[in-house]
């Protein structure tokens, strides 16, 4: 743990909501807060500093510095005891924030930035950072934090263990209930071995559902022992994962998912469920990548 929370700043309403969330996260963790703006030089000529006929406060750099000052003031209003620093880096946002994620415990970004296209629910930087970040990435909606549970999607894959750990940590920090949901269908659940070798294709009724319930309990067991103070509500649902989690997110303060789970295609950095949650969930979404996928 580095004791550092990083947040991307671009002056948009979404980014300011992310700053508030990041400040609260840093305060709960006793961590430092780093406000980062990626400064992209214009293709056409435009002075970075003040012009000959302008005032010392003119220029692109001065404008960006004002954005960072506003962000730091917003963070101080939410979490006055948090030590915040401003970082202005030349480069594209994805590359800069991915590099920052190598030294952070958490990176927080808004769902859509200043350069987003109208009609997009989540900007491309947020989606790509969730796929490539080296630490958990939290994508914040433009709404205040709710008082509902921490919602966790569990699929039982080894890659999902980090998402479980992150969700338990968040539930403990927030003093919130953790609602762990595992969804299955006959298409994505492995068939348990038959009880009787003489009947190779037969199983007792409910064997598949029972196996999925055990999968969820086993995935949570070690974490429940480490976080005895967290109240856990576990739920096994015979339904599609995307639809179930999207609906459940209506009453959640945070949804936590892994970057990729069982059934994913080799080579994909971000699974279809994770992408669906980023685009359609009704609350803030955190994507935690497994340590095996870190570079």
C-alpha positions as CSV (number, residue, x, y, z in Angstrom):
1,X,0.0,0.0,0.0
2,X,1.5,3.3,-1.1
3,X,-0.9,5.6,0.9
4,X,-1.7,7.5,-2.3
5,X,-5.0,8.2,-4.1
6,X,-4.8,9.8,-7.6
7,X,-7.6,11.7,-9.3
8,X,-7.7,12.9,-12.8
9,X,-8.7,16.6,-13.2
10,X,-9.9,18.3,-16.4
11,X,-12.4,20.9,-15.1
12,X,-15.6,19.0,-16.1
13,X,-18.5,18.4,-13.7
14,X,-17.7,14.7,-13.8
15,X,-14.1,15.3,-12.9
16,X,-15.1,17.5,-10.0
17,X,-17.4,14.8,-8.7
18,X,-14.4,12.4,-9.0
19,X,-12.3,14.9,-7.0
20,X,-14.8,14.9,-4.1
21,X,-15.0,11.1,-4.1
22,X,-11.2,10.8,-4.3
23,X,-10.8,13.2,-1.3
24,X,-13.2,11.1,0.7
25,X,-11.4,7.9,-0.2
26,X,-8.1,9.4,0.8
27,X,-9.5,10.6,4.1
28,X,-10.9,7.2,5.0
29,X,-7.6,5.5,4.1
30,X,-5.4,8.1,5.8
31,X,-3.8,8.6,2.4
32,X,-2.3,11.4,0.4
33,X,-4.3,12.9,-2.5
34,X,-2.7,13.7,-5.9
35,X,-4.6,15.9,-8.3
36,X,-3.3,15.2,-11.8
37,X,-4.0,17.0,-15.1
38,X,-2.6,15.8,-18.3
39,X,-1.6,18.8,-20.4
40,X,-1.8,18.2,-24.2
41,X,-0.1,20.8,-26.3
42,X,-2.3,22.1,-29.1
43,X,-1.6,21.0,-32.7
44,X,-1.9,24.5,-34.0
45,X,0.3,27.2,-32.5
46,X,-1.0,28.7,-29.3
47,X,1.3,30.0,-26.6
48,X,1.4,28.0,-23.4
49,X,2.4,31.1,-21.4
50,X,1.1,34.7,-21.5
51,X,1.1,36.4,-24.9
52,X,3.0,39.6,-25.6
53,X,-0.2,41.7,-25.5
54,X,-1.8,39.7,-22.6
55,X,-1.5,39.8,-18.9
56,X,0.7,37.4,-16.8
57,X,-2.4,35.3,-16.1
58,X,-3.1,34.6,-19.7
59,X,-2.2,31.4,-21.5
60,X,-3.1,27.7,-21.5
61,X,-0.9,26.8,-18.5
62,X,-2.5,29.5,-16.3
63,X,-5.9,28.2,-17.3
64,X,-5.0,24.6,-16.3
65,X,-3.4,25.8,-13.1
66,X,-6.7,27.4,-12.2
67,X,-8.5,24.1,-12.8
68,X,-6.1,22.4,-10.4
69,X,-6.6,25.1,-7.8
70,X,-10.4,24.8,-8.1
71,X,-10.0,21.0,-7.7
72,X,-7.8,21.3,-4.6
73,X,-10.4,23.8,-3.0
74,X,-13.2,21.3,-3.7
75,X,-11.1,18.5,-2.1
76,X,-10.4,20.6,0.9
77,X,-14.1,21.4,1.4
78,X,-14.9,17.7,1.4
79,X,-11.9,16.3,3.3
80,X,-10.1,19.2,5.1
81,X,-7.5,17.1,6.7
82,X,-6.2,15.4,3.6
83,X,-2.8,16.4,2.2
84,X,-3.3,17.2,-1.5
85,X,-0.7,18.0,-4.1
86,X,-1.1,19.2,-7.7
87,X,0.6,17.6,-10.7
88,X,0.6,19.1,-14.2
89,X,2.0,16.6,-16.7
90,X,2.5,17.0,-20.5
91,X,1.0,14.0,-22.2
92,X,-2.3,12.3,-23.1
93,X,-4.6,11.5,-20.1
94,X,-4.6,7.7,-20.6
95,X,-0.8,7.4,-20.6
96,X,-0.3,9.8,-17.7
97,X,-2.9,8.2,-15.5
98,X,-1.8,4.7,-16.3
99,X,1.7,5.7,-15.2
100,X,0.3,7.2,-12.0
101,X,-1.5,4.0,-11.3
102,X,1.8,2.2,-10.9
103,X,2.4,4.0,-7.6
104,X,-1.1,4.5,-6.4
105,X,-3.5,2.4,-4.3
106,X,-6.5,3.8,-6.2
107,X,-7.1,6.0,-9.3
108,X,-10.3,7.9,-9.5
109,X,-11.7,9.5,-12.7
110,X,-15.0,11.0,-13.9
111,X,-17.2,9.1,-16.2
112,X,-17.0,11.7,-18.9
113,X,-14.5,14.5,-19.4
114,X,-14.3,17.8,-21.3
115,X,-13.5,16.1,-24.6
116,X,-16.4,13.5,-24.4
117,X,-18.9,13.1,-27.2
118,X,-22.5,13.9,-26.5
119,X,-24.5,10.8,-25.9
120,X,-21.6,8.7,-24.5
121,X,-22.3,7.5,-21.0
122,X,-18.7,6.8,-20.2
123,X,-15.7,8.4,-21.9
124,X,-13.0,6.4,-23.7
125,X,-10.3,7.4,-21.2
126,X,-12.2,5.9,-18.3
127,X,-12.9,2.7,-20.1
128,X,-9.4,2.2,-21.3
129,X,-7.9,3.2,-18.0
130,X,-10.1,0.6,-16.3
131,X,-8.6,-2.0,-18.6
132,X,-4.9,-0.9,-18.3
133,X,-4.6,0.6,-14.9
134,X,-2.1,-1.1,-12.5
135,X,-4.3,-0.5,-9.5
136,X,-8.1,-0.4,-8.9
137,X,-9.8,2.3,-11.0
138,X,-12.9,4.0,-9.7
139,X,-15.2,5.7,-12.3
140,X,-17.5,8.3,-10.7
141,X,-20.9,9.3,-11.9
142,X,-22.1,12.9,-11.5
143,X,-24.1,12.4,-8.4
144,X,-23.5,12.4,-4.7
145,X,-22.5,9.3,-2.9
146,X,-25.5,7.2,-1.7
147,X,-26.0,5.4,1.5
148,X,-26.6,2.0,0.1
149,X,-24.5,-1.2,0.2
150,X,-21.2,-1.9,-1.6
151,X,-22.3,-4.2,-4.4
152,X,-19.8,-6.9,-5.5
153,X,-20.1,-9.1,-8.5
154,X,-18.5,-12.5,-7.9
155,X,-17.7,-15.0,-10.6
156,X,-15.4,-17.4,-8.7
157,X,-12.5,-16.9,-11.1
158,X,-8.9,-16.4,-9.7
159,X,-8.8,-13.0,-11.4
160,X,-11.8,-11.9,-9.4
161,X,-10.0,-12.3,-6.0
162,X,-8.7,-8.7,-6.1
163,X,-12.1,-7.3,-6.7
164,X,-13.4,-9.2,-3.6
165,X,-10.5,-7.9,-1.5
166,X,-11.1,-4.3,-2.7
167,X,-14.9,-4.6,-2.0
168,X,-14.3,-5.8,1.5
169,X,-11.9,-3.0,2.1
170,X,-14.3,-0.4,0.8
171,X,-17.2,-1.9,3.0
172,X,-14.9,-1.7,6.0
173,X,-13.8,1.9,5.3
174,X,-17.4,3.1,4.6
175,X,-19.0,1.1,7.5
176,X,-21.3,-0.3,4.8
177,X,-23.0,-3.6,4.1
178,X,-21.4,-5.7,1.4
179,X,-23.8,-7.3,-0.9
180,X,-22.0,-10.1,-2.8
181,X,-23.9,-11.3,-5.9
182,X,-23.0,-14.4,-8.0
183,X,-25.1,-14.9,-11.2
184,X,-25.2,-18.1,-13.2
185,X,-27.0,-19.7,-16.0
186,X,-26.8,-23.2,-17.6
187,X,-24.7,-21.6,-20.3
188,X,-21.9,-20.3,-18.1
189,X,-21.9,-22.6,-15.1
190,X,-19.7,-25.8,-15.2
191,X,-21.7,-29.0,-14.8
192,X,-20.8,-30.8,-11.6
193,X,-19.7,-34.4,-11.9
194,X,-22.5,-37.0,-11.7
195,X,-23.2,-38.6,-8.3
196,X,-23.4,-42.0,-9.8
197,X,-20.8,-43.2,-12.4
198,X,-23.4,-45.5,-13.9
199,X,-25.5,-42.4,-14.9
200,X,-22.9,-40.2,-16.6
201,X,-25.3,-37.5,-17.7
202,X,-27.6,-37.4,-14.7
203,X,-27.4,-35.2,-11.5
204,X,-29.7,-34.7,-8.7
205,X,-32.1,-31.8,-9.1
206,X,-30.6,-28.6,-7.8
207,X,-27.0,-29.9,-8.1
208,X,-26.0,-27.1,-10.4
209,X,-27.5,-24.4,-8.2
210,X,-25.9,-25.9,-5.1
211,X,-22.5,-25.9,-6.7
212,X,-22.8,-22.2,-7.6
213,X,-23.9,-21.3,-4.1
214,X,-20.8,-23.1,-2.7
215,X,-18.6,-21.3,-5.2
216,X,-19.8,-18.0,-3.8
217,X,-19.3,-19.1,-0.2
218,X,-15.8,-20.3,-0.8
219,X,-14.8,-17.2,-2.7
220,X,-15.9,-15.0,0.3
221,X,-14.7,-17.3,3.1
222,X,-11.2,-16.1,3.6
223,X,-12.2,-12.4,3.2
224,X,-15.0,-12.7,5.8
225,X,-12.4,-14.0,8.3
226,X,-10.1,-11.0,7.6
227,X,-13.0,-8.5,7.8
228,X,-15.2,-9.7,10.7
229,X,-16.7,-6.3,11.1
230,X,-18.2,-6.3,7.6
231,X,-21.8,-7.5,7.4
232,X,-22.1,-9.6,4.2
233,X,-25.3,-10.4,2.3
234,X,-24.5,-13.1,-0.3
235,X,-26.9,-13.9,-3.1
236,X,-26.8,-16.5,-5.8
237,X,-29.0,-15.6,-8.7
238,X,-30.1,-17.8,-11.7
239,X,-30.0,-15.0,-14.2
240,X,-27.8,-13.0,-16.5
241,X,-24.9,-11.1,-14.8
242,X,-25.2,-7.8,-16.7
243,X,-29.0,-7.4,-16.1
244,X,-28.8,-8.4,-12.5
245,X,-25.9,-6.1,-11.5
246,X,-27.2,-3.1,-13.4
247,X,-30.6,-3.4,-11.6
248,X,-28.9,-4.0,-8.2
249,X,-26.7,-0.9,-8.8
250,X,-29.8,1.3,-8.5
251,X,-29.6,1.1,-4.7
252,X,-25.8,0.7,-4.3
253,X,-23.3,3.4,-3.4
254,X,-20.5,1.5,-5.3
255,X,-20.3,-1.5,-7.6
256,X,-17.1,-3.5,-7.6
257,X,-16.2,-5.9,-10.4
258,X,-13.1,-7.6,-11.7
259,X,-11.5,-6.6,-15.0
260,X,-12.0,-10.1,-16.5
261,X,-13.7,-13.2,-15.2
262,X,-14.3,-16.8,-16.1
263,X,-15.4,-17.3,-19.7
264,X,-13.4,-14.3,-21.0
265,X,-11.5,-14.5,-24.2
266,X,-7.7,-14.7,-23.9
267,X,-6.1,-11.4,-24.7
268,X,-8.9,-9.1,-23.7
269,X,-7.9,-6.6,-21.0
270,X,-11.5,-5.8,-20.0
271,X,-14.3,-8.3,-20.0
272,X,-17.8,-7.7,-21.4
273,X,-19.4,-7.6,-17.9
274,X,-17.0,-4.9,-16.7
275,X,-17.6,-2.8,-19.8
276,X,-21.3,-3.1,-19.4
277,X,-21.1,-2.0,-15.8
278,X,-19.0,1.1,-16.7
279,X,-21.6,2.1,-19.4
280,X,-24.9,1.2,-17.7
281,X,-24.5,0.9,-13.9
282,X,-26.5,3.5,-11.9
283,X,-23.7,4.2,-9.4
284,X,-19.9,4.6,-9.2
285,X,-18.1,1.6,-10.5
286,X,-14.7,0.3,-9.4
287,X,-12.8,-2.2,-11.6
288,X,-10.0,-4.2,-9.9
289,X,-7.6,-6.1,-12.1
290,X,-6.0,-9.3,-10.8
291,X,-2.3,-9.1,-9.9
292,X,-1.5,-11.6,-12.7
293,X,-2.6,-9.0,-15.3
294,X,-0.3,-6.3,-14.0
295,X,2.7,-5.3,-15.9
